[in-house]
Amino acid sequence: MSDPKFPATSMPDREWWSALFPDPVAVLRRLGVEDGMTVLDLCCGDGLFTTALSEITQGRVYGLDVDPVLIARAKADLHAGASGALGWIVGDAREVATLLPARVDYVLIANTLHGVEEPASLLKEAGRILAPGGPIGVINWRTLPREQTPVLGEPRGPASAMRMSADALKAEFACAGLTAGAPIDLPPYHYGLVATLTGPSSRKRI
């Protein structure tokens, strides 16, 4: 299901996400997610990374998505395993600072920003719910033509023109008051960027 506020962010079958990310825990470790952190999976979809986050954090994870059907799938998948979650939130990611009950140590945004009209605004809002020094990690499709990113034999991913380079994402981070590190290669078709707030969190609530 795709939401008109977030075009081209519909969730494909878990089968091909698993083909792209057979070891999501290892991906998250490379992005700096550590044991004991409290993490928000923003725009979590059906929970591929939410489940992996729960394994790392021993259940200290929130999942937020605008689609209640995907949230239900994520909950069912996670509850089938050994770990739980702190909470599930159905809502608009752009209002996350009013929806989350507490600050978190890390915000993950995976495979979403290509469909957001104003990425810097979403990144800035995500920054408001971070604890001091907390990072935002983004997973993005590399800027390859769509026909060059097949999954299970078919071209997959967002349209070629929608894909965002690491330099473009760094610029969006900078507009949101965040400083990004070097790109992290996430084969076969993705990269990650991790950024932290340039100044203190602006969130007044909590």
PEBELJO-V420156 format. One record per residue. N is the residue number from 1. RES is the residue in three letters. SS is DSSP state (H for helix, E for strand, L for the rest). PSI is psi in whole degrees, 0 to 359 (* if undefined). NEAR is the number of other ideal C-beta (glycine too) atoms within 8 Angstrom. Layout:
BEGIN
N_RES_SS_PSI_NEAR, N_RES_SS_PSI_NEAR
END
This chain:
BEGIN
1_MET_L_133_7, 2_SER_L_146_8, 3_ASP_E_138_8, 4_PRO_L_336_5, 5_LYS_L_340_6, 6_PHE_E_76_13, 7_PRO_L_148_6, 8_ALA_L_31_10, 9_THR_L_23_13, 10_SER_L_156_6, 11_MET_L_120_8, 12_PRO_L_182_6, 13_ASP_L_145_5, 14_ARG_H_330_8, 15_GLU_H_315_7, 16_TRP_H_337_11, 17_TRP_H_321_10, 18_SER_H_330_9, 19_ALA_H_324_8, 20_LEU_H_321_10, 21_PHE_L_74_9, 22_PRO_L_339_5, 23_ASP_L_74_6, 24_PRO_H_332_10, 25_VAL_H_317_9, 26_ALA_H_322_7, 27_VAL_H_313_14, 28_LEU_H_324_14, 29_ARG_H_319_9, 30_ARG_H_333_9, 31_LEU_L_5_12, 32_GLY_L_12_9, 33_VAL_L_128_13, 34_GLU_L_159_6, 35_ASP_L_140_6, 36_GLY_L_349_6, 37_MET_L_153_12, 38_THR_L_126_13, 39_VAL_E_142_16, 40_LEU_E_124_15, 41_ASP_E_97_15, 42_LEU_E_127_12, 43_CYS_L_57_13, 44_CYS_L_345_14, 45_GLY_L_225_12, 46_ASP_L_11_10, 47_GLY_L_19_15, 48_LEU_H_310_13, 49_PHE_H_335_15, 50_THR_H_316_14, 51_THR_H_316_14, 52_ALA_H_321_12, 53_LEU_H_320_14, 54_SER_H_325_15, 55_GLU_H_318_9, 56_ILE_H_318_14, 57_THR_H_4_14, 58_GLN_L_42_8, 59_GLY_L_2_9, 60_ARG_L_67_9, 61_VAL_E_142_14, 62_TYR_E_145_14, 63_GLY_E_129_16, 64_LEU_E_132_16, 65_ASP_E_153_13, 66_VAL_L_342_10, 67_ASP_L_112_11, 68_PRO_H_333_6, 69_VAL_H_317_7, 70_LEU_H_323_14, 71_ILE_H_318_14, 72_ALA_H_319_8, 73_ARG_H_316_10, 74_ALA_H_316_17, 75_LYS_H_315_12, 76_ALA_H_319_8, 77_ASP_H_315_12, 78_LEU_H_319_15, 79_HIS_H_344_7, 80_ALA_L_343_5, 81_GLY_L_195_9, 82_ALA_L_339_2, 83_SER_L_159_10, 84_GLY_L_203_7, 85_ALA_L_155_13, 86_LEU_L_328_8, 87_GLY_E_157_7, 88_TRP_E_134_10, 89_ILE_E_125_11, 90_VAL_E_116_9, 91_GLY_L_174_9, 92_ASP_L_124_6, 93_ALA_H_333_15, 94_ARG_H_353_8, 95_GLU_H_23_9, 96_VAL_H_326_15, 97_ALA_H_338_10, 98_THR_H_351_5, 99_LEU_H_330_8, 100_LEU_L_137_12, 101_PRO_L_348_3, 102_ALA_L_163_6, 103_ARG_L_159_12, 104_VAL_E_164_15, 105_ASP_E_341_9, 106_TYR_E_140_15, 107_VAL_E_128_15, 108_LEU_E_133_17, 109_ILE_E_105_14, 110_ALA_E_127_11, 111_ASN_L_43_9, 112_THR_L_320_12, 113_LEU_H_337_12, 114_HIS_H_339_13, 115_GLY_H_11_10, 116_VAL_L_129_10, 117_GLU_L_322_2, 118_GLU_L_82_6, 119_PRO_H_320_10, 120_ALA_H_324_10, 121_SER_H_318_9, 122_LEU_H_318_13, 123_LEU_H_320_16, 124_LYS_H_318_11, 125_GLU_H_319_13, 126_ALA_H_324_15, 127_GLY_H_335_15, 128_ARG_L_339_11, 129_ILE_L_10_14, 130_LEU_E_143_17, 131_ALA_E_157_8, 132_PRO_E_129_7, 133_GLY_E_357_6, 134_GLY_E_146_14, 135_PRO_E_161_11, 136_ILE_E_125_17, 137_GLY_E_131_15, 138_VAL_E_134_13, 139_ILE_E_124_14, 140_ASN_E_152_15, 141_TRP_E_139_13, 142_ARG_L_158_9, 143_THR_L_59_7, 144_LEU_L_149_10, 145_PRO_L_143_6, 146_ARG_H_326_11, 147_GLU_H_347_6, 148_GLN_H_8_7, 149_THR_L_64_14, 150_PRO_E_147_9, 151_VAL_E_125_10, 152_LEU_L_40_8, 153_GLY_L_1_4, 154_GLU_E_145_6, 155_PRO_E_134_8, 156_ARG_L_169_10, 157_GLY_L_176_9, 158_PRO_L_163_10, 159_ALA_L_147_7, 160_SER_H_318_9, 161_ALA_H_341_4, 162_MET_H_347_9, 163_ARG_L_145_14, 164_MET_L_125_12, 165_SER_L_163_7, 166_ALA_H_322_9, 167_ASP_H_321_6, 168_ALA_H_322_8, 169_LEU_H_321_15, 170_LYS_H_321_11, 171_ALA_H_322_8, 172_GLU_H_319_13, 173_PHE_H_314_15, 174_ALA_H_320_10, 175_CYS_H_333_9, 176_ALA_L_3_11, 177_GLY_L_27_9, 178_LEU_E_150_13, 179_THR_E_122_9, 180_ALA_E_150_10, 181_GLY_L_199_6, 182_ALA_L_150_3, 183_PRO_L_147_7, 184_ILE_E_120_10, 185_ASP_E_128_5, 186_LEU_E_84_9, 187_PRO_L_152_5, 188_PRO_L_338_5, 189_TYR_L_9_9, 190_HIS_E_165_12, 191_TYR_E_161_11, 192_GLY_E_150_14, 193_LEU_E_137_15, 194_VAL_E_131_13, 195_ALA_E_154_13, 196_THR_E_160_10, 197_LEU_E_136_13, 198_THR_L_324_6, 199_GLY_L_189_4, 200_PRO_L_155_5, 201_SER_L_140_12, 202_SER_L_3_6, 203_ARG_L_128_10, 204_LYS_L_336_3, 205_ARG_L_160_5, 206_ILE_L_*_4
END
